[in-house]
Amino acid sequence: MRKQKGFSLIELLIVVAIILIIAAIAIPNLLRARIAANESSAVASLRTINTAQISYYSNYPTIGFAAVLSNLSGTCTGTTVPTSAGSCMIDTTLATGTKSGYSFTVAGTASGYAAWTNPVSPNQTGVNSFCSVQDAVVRKTGTSATTTCAGTEAPLQ
């Protein structure tokens, strides 16, 4: 009789069980890493909005700060001139109000502005909300959905 070569069913089941154990350990870490990356992106985008608001205020002093995100965006090319309605200071992805699992909102007036960001799906795309006012300090507002920014929240550290 010939001896057959190959793996037994028990050996294959052991390998599958080991792979499942490794996956059970790795997947939660992967999800936490994705949440951390989304939060870092949200903070960086909020800093971009701060810089754009200060530049907007400098370029359009009679208007003040941009009232909405679309005022900071626009499709400016070599032949198009930026205006107060489309100043080309932020990218069009951020101007849509959603980027990297976070939603962004800006409310500006002649004398100040508030910008805030919340996770689109809390505890899945992000855990914390962030905000900023005209002092350009990014603040962490905690786990609740932020609807405005008073400027008295704890600074991000």
Secondary structure, 3 states (H helix, E strand, C coil): CCCCCCCCHHHHHHHHHHHHHHHHHHHHHHHHHHHHHHHHHHHHHHHHHHHHHHHHHHHCCCCCCCCCHHHHCCCCCCCCCCCCCCCCCCCHHHHCCEECCEEEEEEECCCCEEEEEEECCECCCECCEEEEECCCCCEEEECCCCCCCCCCCCECC
